[in-house]
Amino acid sequence: MADILQNARARHEYEVLETVEAGLVLRGTEVKALRAGRAQITDAYARMERGQAWLHNAHIEEYSHGNIHNHLPKTPRRLLLHKSEIQRLGDIANIKGHALVPLALYWKGNRIKVRLAVGKGRDARDKRQELRRREDDREMRQAMARARKS
């Protein structure tokens, strides 16, 4: 499974509670643009509408060699999930402070999949604590590596 792109900001902005793999309905020019790495999902989110899951704000640039049948860059794209998953994720997403955010787009065989996360929003204090914890972990790993070399 090769990642096409990742949403690093999602793990900073949200505490990931659960992840789910979803299929993505795409047109041919969208797949070609993704193959060229011409997309971003930093502001993207998923929403349940009329019993279906939709990915909003994912920007997939127009394919450079596309013609009149080229796609629109920010159009909502349908996510492929089982009905029970849609219901369960919709119930969780309706809780205040929770959201469905894409973590990554990746290839699985010849299909493009989305790794969706159920995330609980972090406030500024939580973000600072998480950054401090990561920095402490990194310093500890570096100190241990230096100690091994000596």
C-alpha positions in Angstrom: 0.0 0.0 0.0 1.8 3.1 -1.3 0.6 6.4 0.1 -0.3 9.0 -2.4 -0.5 11.8 0.1 -1.0 12.2 3.9 -2.7 14.8 6.1 -0.1 15.5 8.7 -2.2 18.4 10.1 -5.1 16.1 11.0 -3.1 14.3 13.8 -2.1 17.7 15.1 -5.6 19.2 15.2 -7.4 16.0 16.3 -7.0 13.2 18.7 -7.6 10.1 16.5 -10.0 7.7 18.2 -10.6 5.3 15.4 -9.6 4.8 11.7 -11.6 3.3 8.9 -10.7 2.4 5.3 -13.1 3.7 2.6 -13.3 3.5 -1.1 -13.5 6.7 -3.2 -15.6 7.3 -6.3 -13.3 9.1 -8.8 -13.3 10.0 -12.5 -10.5 9.1 -14.9 -8.9 12.5 -14.9 -9.0 12.6 -11.1 -7.1 9.3 -10.9 -4.5 10.6 -13.4 -4.0 13.8 -11.4 -3.6 11.7 -8.2 -1.1 9.5 -9.9 0.9 12.6 -10.7 0.6 13.7 -7.0 -1.4 16.8 -7.7 -3.8 16.9 -4.7 -4.1 18.0 -1.1 -6.4 17.0 1.7 -5.3 19.3 4.6 -8.7 21.0 4.8 -10.8 18.0 3.8 -13.5 16.4 6.0 -16.2 13.8 5.6 -19.9 14.3 6.1 -22.9 12.0 6.1 -25.6 13.3 3.8 -28.8 11.5 2.8 -27.5 8.1 4.0 -24.2 8.4 2.1 -20.7 9.5 3.0 -19.1 12.4 1.2 -15.6 13.8 1.2 -15.6 17.6 1.0 -12.9 20.1 0.4 -10.4 17.6 -1.0 -8.5 19.5 -3.8 -7.5 17.3 -6.7 -6.1 19.6 -9.4 -7.4 19.4 -13.0 -5.4 16.9 -15.1 -3.1 18.8 -17.3 -3.9 16.8 -20.5 -7.6 16.6 -19.8 -10.1 17.9 -22.2 -13.7 19.2 -21.9 -14.5 16.2 -19.6 -12.0 17.3 -17.0 -13.2 17.3 -13.4 -13.8 20.2 -11.0 -11.0 20.4 -8.4 -13.1 20.8 -5.2 -16.2 18.8 -6.0 -17.5 16.6 -3.2 -16.6 12.9 -3.8 -18.6 9.9 -2.6 -17.0 7.6 -0.1 -17.8 3.9 -0.3 -18.6 2.4 3.0 -21.0 -0.3 4.3 -24.4 1.0 5.4 -23.7 0.0 9.0 -20.4 1.9 9.0 -22.1 5.0 7.6 -24.7 4.8 10.4 -22.1 4.2 13.1 -19.7 7.0 11.9 -22.5 9.4 11.4 -23.6 8.9 15.0 -20.1 9.4 16.3 -19.6 12.5 14.1 -22.7 14.1 15.4 -21.2 14.3 18.9 -20.0 17.8 19.6 -16.3 18.2 19.1 -15.9 15.1 16.9 -15.2 15.1 13.2 -14.4 12.7 10.3 -11.1 13.7 8.7 -9.0 11.9 6.0 -5.6 10.9 7.2 -4.3 9.6 3.9 -5.0 8.6 0.3 -3.3 5.4 -0.8 -3.3 2.7 -3.4 -4.6 -0.7 -2.5 -4.2 -2.9 -5.6 -5.4 -0.8 -8.4 -7.9 1.2 -6.3 -7.5 4.4 -4.4 -8.6 4.3 -0.8 -9.0 6.9 2.0 -8.0 6.3 5.6 -10.7 8.2 7.5 -10.3 9.0 11.2 -12.8 9.7 13.8 -11.2 12.6 15.6 -11.9 14.6 18.7 -10.8 18.2 18.3 -7.8 19.4 20.5 -7.6 22.8 22.1 -4.4 24.8 22.1 -3.2 23.5 25.5 -3.6 19.9 24.3 -1.6 20.7 21.1 1.2 22.2 23.1 1.4 19.2 25.5 1.5 16.8 22.5 4.3 18.8 20.9 6.2 18.8 24.2 5.7 15.0 24.6 7.0 14.4 21.0 10.0 16.6 21.5 10.9 14.8 24.8 10.6 11.4 23.1 12.8 12.5 20.3 15.4 13.9 22.7 15.3 10.6 24.7 15.9 8.6 21.5 18.8 10.8 20.5 20.4 10.5 24.0 20.0 6.7 24.0 21.6 6.6 20.5 24.5 8.7 21.7 24.9 6.4 24.8 25.0 3.3 22.6 27.8 4.8 20.4 30.0 5.5 23.5 
